[in-house]
Amino acid sequence: MNRRSVGLAGLLAAASLVLAACGGAGGTPGADTSLGSVKESGEMVFGTEGTYKPFTFHASGTGALTGYDVEVATAVAGKLGVKANFAETQFDSLFAGLTTKRFDAIANQVSVNPTRVEKYELSIPYTVSRGVIVVRDNNTSITAFTDLKGATTAQSLTSNWYTLALSSGAKVEAVEGWAQSVSLLKDGRVDALVNDKLTVLDYLKNNPDSGLKIAATTTDTSDSVFALRRGSVALTGAVDTALKQLSADGTLAKLGEKYFGQDVSR
């Protein structure tokens, strides 16, 4: 991810803070009521995948929804004085659900890119990572992103990793999320997958006999944010303030240590 994209998102977030006073439950027609509506309802609803470990998943497969993103979102809602609720759906349906007001924000390691900067309100980053290529252990032909030319990868079509794989020359097999991409790779139906390094490291740690390995890592970092509906300036500003407070009080660092053994928020 180009750091300049992140800088643009930061400028938008700063503008959110300036305009946050527009929010309210009432107000004139067309006014930004995003923050007031959340406060009035007493809840903030986050769209999330629920199958993207360690960010958003069900403990033991069928237990309670948990994960780094889930806990960060819950902490953000707490700072706003409301309850966090979660609506689960496939990754490729998250942005449609946001647009149709099924939820107030997406908490699912949404990476910053120019299209999202243009179409949505984006919070300040709460995760910093890199992208990696994953292949089967016996694959020696893919050791760099240039080696993806002509290879087939498994990707969610609305993810940044899809864009990276495509720009690297790969043919892309569309999947619904992380779990399906891993399954296709292990079964030999695709040559590789491109995804977040933190997700992959967690998977390999918990599945030492998976038969998969990291073949290459991006040099540029990828910053992940909450995505909110365009026009939800007041709510985005409040989320930014909450994230800054959670950084200052050590909450983000503690959650990073819990899930990754290190602070991943900076």
VOGU-940851 format. One record per residue: residue number from 1; x, y, z of N, C-alpha, C in turn. Coordinates in Angstrom, 3 decimals, decimal comma. Example, Ala and Ser with C-alpha at 12.3 -4.5 7.8 and 13.67 -1.06 7.14 Angstrom:
# VOGU-940851
    n      n.c1      n.c2      n.c3     ca.c1     ca.c2     ca.c3      c.c1      c.c2      c.c3
    1    13,190    -5,690     7,800    12,300    -4,500     7,800    13,200    -3,300     7,800
    2    12,850    -2,250     7,080    13,670    -1,060     7,140    12,900     0,030     7,870
END
This chain:
# VOGU-940851
    n      n.c1      n.c2      n.c3     ca.c1     ca.c2     ca.c3      c.c1      c.c2      c.c3
    1     0,836    -1,198     0,000     0,000     0,000     0,000     0,863     1,236     0,000
    2     0,615     2,148    -0,942     1,355     3,390    -1,021     1,045     4,257     0,174
    3     2,096     4,725     0,854     1,895     5,522     2,053     1,168     6,830     1,751
    4     1,234     7,314     0,501     0,544     8,545     0,175    -0,964     8,368     0,258
    5    -1,456     7,146    -0,039    -2,880     6,878     0,105    -3,291     7,004     1,555
    6    -2,430     6,496     2,439    -2,707     6,577     3,865    -2,725     8,034     4,303
    7    -1,787     8,830     3,750    -1,758    10,240     4,103    -3,037    10,938     3,694
    8    -3,580    10,594     2,535    -4,826    11,185     2,094    -5,955    10,819     3,024
    9    -5,959     9,539     3,453    -6,998     9,111     4,397    -6,884     9,903     5,686
   10    -5,628    10,177     6,098    -5,428    10,948     7,321    -5,979    12,350     7,190
   11    -5,807    12,972     6,013    -6,342    14,315     5,796    -7,855    14,297     5,857
   12    -8,461    13,257     5,291    -9,909    13,152     5,346   -10,395    12,972     6,768
   13    -9,633    12,177     7,534   -10,015    11,969     8,932    -9,937    13,269     9,707
   14    -8,901    14,079     9,416    -8,779    15,364    10,095    -9,963    16,255     9,762
   15   -10,393    16,222     8,506   -11,555    17,008     8,112   -12,795    16,536     8,839
   16   -12,849    15,212     9,109   -13,981    14,651     9,838   -14,108    15,286    11,202
   17   -12,966    15,485    11,876   -12,978    16,074    13,212   -13,519    17,490    13,187
   18   -13,140    18,250    12,159   -13,583    19,636    12,051   -15,091    19,709    11,851
   19   -15,626    18,756    11,079   -17,036    18,805    10,725   -17,927    17,998    11,652
   20   -17,340    17,364    12,668   -18,089    16,446    13,523   -19,263    17,116    14,207
   21   -19,178    18,414    14,420   -20,248    19,111    15,119   -21,554    19,092    14,338
   22   -21,508    18,725    13,089   -22,724    18,675    12,276   -23,635    17,545    12,696
   23   -23,093    16,527    13,399   -23,871    15,338    13,721   -24,905    15,627    14,776
   24   -25,998    14,858    14,720   -27,038    14,986    15,727   -28,223    14,171    15,327
   25   -29,076    13,860    16,297   -30,244    13,040    16,017   -31,266    13,820    15,207
   26   -31,289    15,133    15,377   -32,244    15,941    14,637   -31,533    16,742    13,577
   27   -31,765    18,065    13,571   -31,062    18,911    12,625   -31,864    19,166    11,377
   28   -31,312    19,994    10,528   -31,992    20,355     9,299   -31,905    19,230     8,301
   29   -32,831    19,202     7,331   -32,795    18,158     6,299   -31,440    18,145     5,606
   30   -30,872    16,954     5,419   -29,588    16,807     4,768   -28,415    16,918     5,706
   31   -28,683    17,270     6,985   -27,596    17,383     7,951   -27,037    16,002     8,268
   32   -25,791    15,969     8,709   -25,138    14,713     9,080   -25,630    14,269    10,456
   33   -26,446    13,235    10,484   -26,994    12,728    11,741   -26,343    11,410    12,155
   34   -25,210    11,066    11,530   -24,620     9,737    11,744   -24,272     9,472    13,206
   35   -23,634    10,420    13,858   -23,253    10,230    15,261   -24,475    10,281    16,162
   36   -25,361    11,233    15,919   -26,564    11,352    16,736   -27,432    10,111    16,655
   37   -27,536     9,517    15,474   -28,356     8,315    15,301   -27,799     7,143    16,102
   38   -26,471     6,993    16,081   -25,836     5,919    16,843   -26,038     6,144    18,335
   39   -25,848     7,378    18,772   -26,033     7,697    20,189   -27,471     7,439    20,615
   40   -28,418     7,825    19,774   -29,829     7,659    20,097   -30,225     6,191    20,172
   41   -29,678     5,382    19,258   -30,019     3,952    19,244   -29,316     3,177    20,350
   42   -28,194     3,729    20,842   -27,442     3,053    21,896   -26,556     1,933    21,393
   43   -26,401     1,829    20,080   -25,552     0,785    19,520   -24,878     1,266    18,247
   44   -23,715     0,683    17,973   -23,047     0,884    16,701   -22,878    -0,483    16,064
   45   -23,411    -0,641    14,873   -23,402    -1,942    14,204   -22,235    -1,993    13,221
   46   -21,419    -3,018    13,375   -20,252    -3,216    12,513   -20,482    -4,425    11,608
   47   -20,235    -4,266    10,324   -20,239    -5,396     9,415   -18,892    -6,085     9,489
   48   -18,901    -7,409     9,529   -17,646    -8,163     9,629   -17,818    -9,542     9,026
   49   -16,709   -10,158     8,705   -16,732   -11,444     8,008   -17,022   -12,616     8,946
   50   -16,394   -12,619    10,109   -16,616   -13,704    11,067   -15,857   -14,978    10,768
   51   -15,067   -14,973     9,679   -14,302   -16,178     9,308   -12,853   -15,824     8,993
   52   -12,398   -14,672     9,446   -11,083   -14,143     9,069   -10,200   -14,066    10,310
   53    -9,739   -15,205    10,741    -8,912   -15,296    11,943    -7,520   -14,704    11,687
   54    -6,928   -13,963    12,630    -7,370   -13,698    14,006    -8,112   -12,377    14,171
   55    -8,607   -11,815    13,074    -9,234   -10,505    13,152   -10,710   -10,580    13,523
   56   -11,421   -11,520    12,936   -12,853   -11,666    13,190   -13,234   -13,122    12,937
   57   -13,548   -13,837    14,006   -13,802   -15,279    13,890   -14,593   -15,769    15,096
   58   -15,028   -17,012    15,018   -15,763   -17,617    16,131   -14,843   -18,553    16,904
   59   -14,743   -18,331    18,191   -13,884   -19,156    19,038   -14,291   -20,615    18,919
   60   -13,293   -21,476    18,725   -13,523   -22,920    18,565   -14,441   -23,236    17,388
   61   -14,560   -22,314    16,456   -15,344   -22,565    15,256   -16,805   -22,190    15,361
   62   -17,405   -22,432    16,513   -18,843   -22,185    16,669   -19,160   -21,337    17,894
   63   -18,137   -20,884    18,594   -18,358   -20,103    19,806   -18,642   -18,636    19,517
   64   -18,422   -17,812    20,514   -18,713   -16,387    20,394   -17,800   -15,713    19,369
   65   -18,313   -14,692    18,722   -17,516   -13,900    17,782   -16,431   -13,164    18,552
   66   -15,204   -13,246    18,058   -14,079   -12,601    18,736   -13,042   -12,200    17,695
   67   -11,880   -11,769    18,131   -10,813   -11,383    17,218   -10,344    -9,967    17,457
   68    -9,224    -9,635    16,883    -8,615    -8,314    17,067    -9,554    -7,199    16,617
   69   -10,101    -7,303    15,411   -11,004    -6,264    14,921   -12,260    -6,163    15,771
   70   -12,768    -7,298    16,196   -13,980    -7,321    17,017   -13,728    -6,603    18,341
   71   -12,579    -6,859    18,940   -12,279    -6,218    20,226   -11,978    -4,734    20,065
   72   -11,300    -4,364    18,979   -11,049    -2,935    18,739   -12,376    -2,213    18,509
   73   -13,248    -2,797    17,698   -14,551    -2,179    17,425   -15,372    -2,049    18,704
   74   -15,343    -3,077    19,539   -16,075    -3,031    20,807   -15,546    -1,921    21,707
   75   -14,214    -1,764    21,716   -13,600    -0,705    22,526   -13,951     0,677    21,979
   76   -14,003     0,818    20,663   -14,380     2,089    20,046   -15,811     2,456    20,431
   77   -16,721     1,492    20,291   -18,116     1,739    20,660   -18,222     2,145    22,124
   78   -17,430     1,500    22,961   -17,437     1,848    24,382   -17,043     3,292    24,619
   79   -16,043     3,766    23,883   -15,620     5,165    24,003   -16,727     6,120    23,557
   80   -17,580     5,653    22,640   -18,700     6,470    22,174   -19,899     6,387    23,109
   81   -19,800     5,493    24,101   -20,885     5,339    25,059   -22,029     4,490    24,560
   82   -21,751     3,619    23,576   -22,788     2,746    23,036   -22,282     1,304    23,005
   83   -23,177     0,382    22,670   -22,832    -1,036    22,573   -22,433    -1,377    21,139
   84   -21,452    -2,248    20,984   -21,075    -2,731    19,654   -21,869    -3,985    19,318
   85   -22,514    -3,990    18,170   -23,162    -5,180    17,636   -22,546    -5,490    16,286
   86   -22,622    -6,755    15,871   -21,938    -7,179    14,650   -22,899    -7,922    13,723
   87   -22,817    -7,580    12,440   -23,581    -8,258    11,401   -22,594    -8,980    10,507
   88   -22,703   -10,291    10,416   -21,731   -11,094     9,671   -22,183   -11,360     8,244
   89   -21,244   -11,223     7,324   -21,525   -11,493     5,924   -20,209   -11,761     5,206
   90   -20,283   -12,270     3,989   -19,080   -12,515     3,200   -18,394   -11,192     2,894
   91   -17,071   -11,244     2,752   -16,317   -10,009     2,555   -16,833    -9,209     1,366
   92   -17,115    -9,883     0,262   -17,525    -9,171    -0,937   -18,894    -8,515    -0,805
   93   -19,621    -8,806     0,277   -20,930    -8,186     0,509   -20,867    -7,060     1,538
   94   -19,699    -6,860     2,148   -19,598    -5,895     3,233   -19,879    -4,466     2,774
   95   -19,302    -4,052     1,664   -19,475    -2,670     1,237   -20,892    -2,403     0,746
   96   -21,509    -3,406     0,133   -22,911    -3,257    -0,265   -23,783    -3,108     0,975
   97   -23,491    -3,890     2,012   -24,248    -3,793     3,249   -24,080    -2,449     3,925
   98   -22,880    -1,883     3,824   -22,634    -0,558     4,384   -23,447     0,488     3,632
   99   -23,437     0,406     2,313   -24,148     1,385     1,488   -25,649     1,339     1,722
  100   -26,183     0,143     1,943   -27,630    -0,004     2,151   -28,027     0,142     3,617
  101   -27,099     0,601     4,439   -27,350     0,924     5,846   -27,684    -0,299     6,700
  102   -27,153    -1,444     6,291   -27,309    -2,627     7,137   -26,470    -2,482     8,398
  103   -25,370    -1,754     8,298   -24,528    -1,459     9,456   -23,896    -0,093     9,309
  104   -23,305     0,374    10,417   -22,746     1,727    10,462   -21,310     1,797     9,982
  105   -20,577     0,691    10,107   -19,161     0,665     9,750   -18,747    -0,759     9,443
  106   -17,615    -0,899     8,780   -17,031    -2,225     8,524   -15,802    -2,382     9,393
  107   -15,750    -3,486    10,132   -14,586    -3,823    10,952   -14,039    -5,143    10,443
  108   -13,163    -5,090     9,454   -12,703    -6,320     8,810   -11,380    -6,093     8,087
  109   -10,431    -5,401     8,741    -9,133    -5,140     8,127    -9,278    -4,547     6,736
  110   -10,056    -3,490     6,636   -10,238    -2,789     5,366    -8,983    -1,965     5,079
  111    -8,304    -2,277     4,000    -7,090    -1,542     3,616    -7,458    -0,271     2,858
  112    -6,634     0,749     3,021    -6,851     2,015     2,320    -6,443     1,871     0,852
  113    -7,311     2,310    -0,044    -6,927     2,437    -1,447    -7,674     3,631    -2,037
  114    -7,261     4,134    -3,189    -7,873     5,349    -3,747    -9,381     5,242    -3,943
  115    -9,868     4,084    -4,364   -11,303     3,914    -4,584   -12,073     4,067    -3,280
  116   -11,564     3,480    -2,216   -12,256     3,571    -0,924   -12,174     4,977    -0,347
  117   -11,055     5,647    -0,577   -10,936     7,038    -0,135   -12,006     7,891    -0,813
  118   -12,287     7,597    -2,059   -13,261     8,375    -2,835   -14,698     8,041    -2,458
  119   -14,985     6,768    -2,151   -16,370     6,327    -1,999   -16,867     6,255    -0,561
  120   -15,949     6,211     0,424   -16,355     6,005     1,815   -15,635     6,979     2,743
  121   -16,152     7,097     3,955   -15,408     7,755     5,018   -14,497     6,705     5,645
  122   -13,242     7,030     5,859   -12,288     6,078     6,419   -11,710     6,637     7,714
  123   -11,624     5,788     8,718   -11,032     6,202     9,988    -9,521     6,288     9,866
  124    -8,879     6,768    10,915    -7,426     6,679    10,976    -7,063     5,196    11,122
  125    -5,865     4,786    10,717    -5,483     3,367    10,782    -5,393     2,836    12,217
  126    -5,753     1,564    12,377    -5,567     0,887    13,659    -4,756    -0,397    13,518
  127    -4,367    -0,743    12,296    -3,479    -1,880    12,064    -2,499    -1,541    10,948
  128    -1,246    -1,894    11,138    -0,221    -1,713    10,108     0,405    -3,080     9,827
  129     0,395    -3,500     8,571     0,932    -4,824     8,234     1,531    -4,780     6,835
  130     1,813    -5,948     6,285     2,307    -6,087     4,914     1,559    -7,216     4,234
  131     1,675    -7,292     2,928     1,071    -8,377     2,182     2,087    -9,480     1,912
  132     1,596   -10,708     1,789     2,477   -11,843     1,501     1,857   -12,746     0,446
  133     2,720   -13,479    -0,228     2,296   -14,568    -1,108     2,433   -15,865    -0,323
  134     1,397   -16,698    -0,379     1,442   -18,018     0,256     1,346   -19,085    -0,823
  135     2,208   -20,088    -0,728     2,227   -21,204    -1,677     2,337   -22,516    -0,907
  136     2,204   -23,623    -1,620     2,435   -24,923    -0,997     3,930   -25,120    -0,738
  137     4,252   -25,912     0,266     5,645   -26,126     0,677     6,558   -26,551    -0,463
  138     6,017   -27,316    -1,408     6,858   -27,874    -2,472     6,972   -26,949    -3,684
  139     6,399   -25,754    -3,588     6,455   -24,809    -4,709     7,762   -24,021    -4,649
  140     8,563   -24,148    -5,689     9,833   -23,405    -5,761     9,838   -22,392    -6,904
  141     8,727   -22,289    -7,634     8,680   -21,413    -8,808     8,219   -20,002    -8,471
  142     7,607   -19,822    -7,299     7,123   -18,499    -6,898     7,901   -18,045    -5,672
  143     8,771   -17,068    -5,855     9,567   -16,532    -4,747     9,513   -15,006    -4,697
  144     8,754   -14,391    -5,618     8,617   -12,936    -5,668     7,291   -12,604    -6,341
  145     6,834   -11,369    -6,194     5,555   -10,985    -6,787     5,610   -11,026    -8,309
  146     6,776   -10,833    -8,888     6,899   -10,927   -10,349     6,633   -12,349   -10,836
  147     6,808   -13,336    -9,954     6,580   -14,733   -10,324     5,092   -15,083   -10,405
  148     4,229   -14,157    -9,997     2,787   -14,427   -10,064     2,255   -14,313   -11,493
  149     3,050   -13,760   -12,403     2,594   -13,613   -13,785     2,260   -14,979   -14,376
  150     1,002   -15,144   -14,769     0,546   -16,401   -15,343     0,081   -17,419   -14,325
  151     0,367   -17,197   -13,043    -0,074   -18,113   -11,995    -1,524   -17,804   -11,609
  152    -2,172   -18,728   -10,937    -3,552   -18,533   -10,487    -3,572   -18,355    -8,977
  153    -4,210   -17,284    -8,514    -4,344   -17,046    -7,079    -5,817   -17,033    -6,686
  154    -6,069   -17,248    -5,402    -7,440   -17,232    -4,871    -7,627   -15,961    -4,059
  155    -8,581   -15,108    -4,463    -8,764   -13,806    -3,821   -10,235   -13,402    -3,738
  156   -10,580   -12,636    -2,695   -11,865   -11,939    -2,657   -11,781   -10,768    -3,631
  157   -12,769   -10,624    -4,487   -12,667    -9,666    -5,583   -12,722    -8,211    -5,142
  158   -13,167    -7,938    -3,915   -13,234    -6,546    -3,462   -12,090    -6,203    -2,509
  159   -11,104    -7,080    -2,372   -10,004    -6,833    -1,448    -8,816    -6,187    -2,162
  160    -7,979    -5,506    -1,379    -6,739    -4,946    -1,933    -5,823    -6,038    -2,452
  161    -5,893    -7,209    -1,838    -5,016    -8,314    -2,247    -5,368    -8,800    -3,642
  162    -6,639    -8,711    -4,013    -7,046    -9,021    -5,386    -6,355    -8,071    -6,364
  163    -6,382    -6,783    -6,028    -5,756    -5,779    -6,886    -4,260    -6,028    -7,025
  164    -3,612    -6,358    -5,899    -2,176    -6,620    -5,918    -1,851    -7,856    -6,753
  165    -2,637    -8,914    -6,582    -2,405   -10,135    -7,361    -2,598    -9,878    -8,851
  166    -3,662    -9,146    -9,181    -3,962    -8,859   -10,585    -2,863    -7,999   -11,210
  167    -2,417    -6,978   -10,474    -1,382    -6,094   -11,011    -0,040    -6,807   -11,139
  168     0,108    -7,924   -10,414     1,334    -8,716   -10,511     1,271    -9,730   -11,651
  169     0,150    -9,743   -12,366     0,025   -10,614   -13,530    -0,663   -11,935   -13,279
  170    -1,241   -12,105   -12,101    -1,889   -13,374   -11,773    -3,279   -13,477   -12,397
  171    -3,701   -14,706   -12,640    -5,097   -14,990   -12,964    -5,781   -15,279   -11,632
  172    -6,938   -14,679   -11,410    -7,557   -14,744   -10,088    -8,794   -15,632   -10,078
  173    -8,814   -16,559    -9,129    -9,991   -17,370    -8,840   -10,750   -16,680    -7,707
  174   -11,999   -16,303    -7,964   -12,773   -15,570    -6,963   -13,184   -16,483    -5,809
  175   -13,033   -15,989    -4,581   -13,434   -16,743    -3,387   -14,251   -15,830    -2,477
  176   -14,928   -16,452    -1,512   -15,766   -15,697    -0,587   -14,971   -15,152     0,590
  177   -13,785   -15,693     0,832   -12,995   -15,216     1,959   -11,759   -16,068     2,175
  178   -11,077   -15,801     3,310    -9,816   -16,433     3,651    -9,905   -17,955     3,678
  179   -10,902   -18,497     4,356   -11,002   -19,948     4,537   -11,080   -20,671     3,195
  180   -11,855   -20,130     2,273   -11,988   -20,771     0,969   -10,693   -20,670     0,169
  181    -9,993   -19,545     0,278    -8,739   -19,400    -0,466    -7,700   -20,411     0,012
  182    -7,618   -20,631     1,314    -6,689   -21,618     1,867    -7,050   -23,019     1,376
  183    -8,337   -23,324     1,390    -8,789   -24,649     0,951    -8,404   -24,908    -0,504
  184    -8,606   -23,920    -1,376    -8,257   -24,083    -2,795    -6,755   -24,269    -2,976
  185    -5,971   -23,537    -2,194    -4,517   -23,651    -2,305    -4,049   -25,021    -1,837
  186    -4,532   -25,475    -0,705    -4,122   -26,770    -0,173    -4,518   -27,908    -1,115
  187    -5,664   -27,746    -1,786    -6,139   -28,784    -2,706    -5,443   -28,728    -4,060
  188    -4,570   -27,733    -4,255    -3,852   -27,629    -5,516    -4,663   -27,050    -6,650
  189    -5,783   -26,408    -6,332    -6,644   -25,845    -7,376    -6,193   -24,443    -7,790
  190    -5,349   -23,821    -6,982    -4,704   -22,559    -7,357    -3,232   -22,666    -6,986
  191    -2,418   -21,769    -7,525    -0,977   -21,811    -7,291    -0,560   -21,059    -6,029
  192    -1,329   -20,045    -5,676    -0,927   -19,184    -4,568    -2,113   -18,379    -4,086
  193    -1,911   -17,660    -2,991    -2,870   -16,652    -2,550    -2,077   -15,471    -2,009
  194    -2,674   -14,295    -2,061    -2,062   -13,084    -1,522    -2,968   -12,572    -0,413
  195    -2,376   -12,321     0,760    -3,198   -11,868     1,872    -2,345   -11,130     2,889
  196    -2,959   -10,780     4,008    -2,306   -10,033     5,070    -1,314   -10,914     5,834
  197    -0,136   -10,389     6,075     0,915   -11,159     6,746     0,495   -11,618     8,137
  198    -0,205   -10,763     8,888    -0,604   -11,126    10,245    -1,575   -12,306    10,246
  199    -2,494   -12,297     9,295    -3,430   -13,420     9,168    -2,684   -14,708     8,858
  200    -1,749   -14,629     7,924    -1,007   -15,814     7,499    -0,133   -16,350     8,628
  201     0,559   -15,478     9,347     1,409   -15,919    10,452     0,583   -16,615    11,527
  202    -0,596   -16,059    11,821    -1,474   -16,691    12,806    -1,919   -18,066    12,319
  203    -2,268   -18,171    11,051    -2,709   -19,452    10,503    -1,594   -20,492    10,559
  204    -0,387   -20,106    10,143     0,727   -21,049    10,132     1,117   -21,473    11,551
  205     0,997   -20,547    12,508     1,300   -20,875    13,904     0,336   -21,917    14,438
  206    -0,930   -21,783    14,076    -1,953   -22,691    14,581    -2,150   -23,928    13,713
  207    -1,508   -23,943    12,551    -1,610   -25,098    11,642    -0,217   -25,445    11,121
  208     0,673   -25,917    11,996     2,067   -26,160    11,594     2,219   -27,234    10,521
  209     1,221   -28,077    10,339     1,292   -29,126     9,326     0,426   -28,802     8,109
  210     0,210   -27,528     7,869    -0,679   -27,119     6,775    -0,108   -27,421     5,406
  211     1,214   -27,527     5,300     1,842   -27,732     4,000     1,966   -26,450     3,200
  212     1,819   -25,302     3,878     1,903   -24,006     3,206     3,068   -23,197     3,766
  213     3,525   -22,224     2,990     4,627   -21,370     3,435     4,485   -19,980     2,816
  214     5,152   -19,005     3,403     5,219   -17,657     2,838     6,347   -17,621     1,811
  215     6,018   -17,185     0,607     7,006   -17,160    -0,475     7,608   -15,784    -0,692
  216     6,861   -14,727    -0,367     7,363   -13,364    -0,584     6,540   -12,387     0,240
  217     7,151   -11,247     0,560     6,508   -10,209     1,378     6,653    -8,864     0,692
  218     5,605    -8,030     0,747     5,691    -6,700     0,161     6,642    -5,824     0,982
  219     7,219    -4,837     0,335     8,069    -3,883     1,050     7,224    -2,750     1,632
  220     6,139    -2,384     0,946     5,265    -1,319     1,431     4,312    -1,857     2,491
  221     3,969    -1,010     3,448     3,011    -1,406     4,471     1,583    -1,186     3,982
  222     0,666    -1,898     4,609    -0,764    -1,751     4,330    -1,444    -1,354     5,629
  223    -2,143    -0,226     5,620    -2,815     0,260     6,814    -4,300    -0,067     6,746
  224    -4,844    -0,611     7,825    -6,249    -0,999     7,869    -7,055    -0,037     8,725
  225    -8,297     0,200     8,300    -9,149     1,231     8,894   -10,579     0,712     9,020
  226   -11,415     1,462     9,748   -12,853     1,256     9,702   -13,389     2,029     8,508
  227   -14,281     1,418     7,745   -14,946     2,108     6,637   -16,362     2,459     7,058
  228   -16,770     3,697     6,784   -18,107     4,172     7,111   -18,754     4,753     5,860
  229   -20,076     4,894     5,876   -20,774     5,443     4,721   -20,313     6,856     4,392
  230   -20,273     7,164     3,118   -19,947     8,509     2,688   -20,956     9,475     3,303
  231   -20,456    10,523     3,909   -21,318    11,496     4,564   -21,410    11,319     6,061
  232   -20,919    10,167     6,575   -20,943     9,925     8,026   -19,730    10,593     8,673
  233   -19,617    11,888     8,454   -18,437    12,631     8,874   -18,359    12,724    10,397
  234   -19,505    13,003    11,035   -19,513    13,151    12,484   -19,147    11,839    13,175
  235   -19,698    10,739    12,689   -19,405     9,442    13,293   -17,950     9,056    13,051
  236   -17,440     9,328    11,868   -16,037     9,033    11,573   -15,116     9,829    12,487
  237   -15,446    11,090    12,708   -14,648    11,913    13,606   -14,641    11,364    15,021
  238   -15,800    10,883    15,474   -15,890    10,305    16,817   -15,091     9,005    16,909
  239   -15,123     8,202    15,845   -14,336     6,964    15,810   -12,847     7,285    15,854
  240   -12,422     8,283    15,113   -11,014     8,697    15,128   -10,587     9,119    16,532
  241   -11,424     9,910    17,181   -11,116    10,348    18,544   -11,000     9,144    19,474
  242   -11,913     8,191    19,323   -11,883     6,985    20,151   -10,597     6,192    19,916
  243   -10,195     6,052    18,657    -8,974     5,303    18,340    -7,737     5,985    18,925
  244    -7,715     7,303    18,882    -6,595     8,032    19,477    -6,550     7,807    20,989
  245    -7,711     7,783    21,621    -7,774     7,527    23,060    -7,325     6,102    23,383
  246    -7,734     5,153    22,554    -7,361     3,748    22,768    -5,868     3,523    22,539
  247    -5,277     4,329    21,666    -3,832     4,273    21,479    -3,122     4,865    22,685
  248    -3,616     6,019    23,139    -2,973     6,711    24,255    -3,056     5,932    25,554
  249    -4,179     5,238    25,785    -4,334     4,520    27,063    -3,776     3,100    27,033
  250    -3,187     2,708    25,881    -2,525     1,403    25,779    -3,411     0,252    25,370
  251    -4,701     0,523    25,109    -5,622    -0,563    24,748    -5,229    -1,241    23,445
  252    -4,901    -0,450    22,415    -4,532    -1,052    21,127    -3,257    -1,885    21,249
  253    -2,303    -1,394    22,022    -1,062    -2,147    22,220    -1,344    -3,475    22,923
  254    -2,222    -3,454    23,931    -2,559    -4,678    24,661    -3,267    -5,689    23,767
  255    -4,168    -5,208    22,927    -4,867    -6,121    22,017    -3,898    -6,693    20,988
  256    -2,954    -5,885    20,522    -1,940    -6,398    19,606    -1,100    -7,488    20,252
  257    -0,711    -7,269    21,493     0,061    -8,275    22,236    -0,755    -9,557    22,396
  258    -2,049    -9,410    22,652    -2,913   -10,574    22,867    -2,997   -11,459    21,626
  259    -3,156   -10,831    20,471    -3,386   -11,608    19,247    -2,140   -11,869    18,413
  260    -1,127   -10,993    18,529     0,035   -11,108    17,650     1,373   -11,101    18,379
  261     1,347   -10,850    19,684     2,588   -10,788    20,434     3,330    -9,478    20,272
  262     2,667    -8,477    19,663     3,283    -7,175    19,480     2,208    -6,136    19,147
  263     2,544    -4,881    19,359     1,644    -3,789    18,989     1,631    -3,663    17,468
  264     0,475    -3,836    16,856     0,379    -3,774    15,387    -0,371    -2,524    14,933
  265    -0,553    -1,576    15,845    -1,360    -0,382    15,527    -0,518     0,762    14,981
  266     0,796     0,582    14,893     1,667     1,670    14,407     2,858     1,117    13,650
END
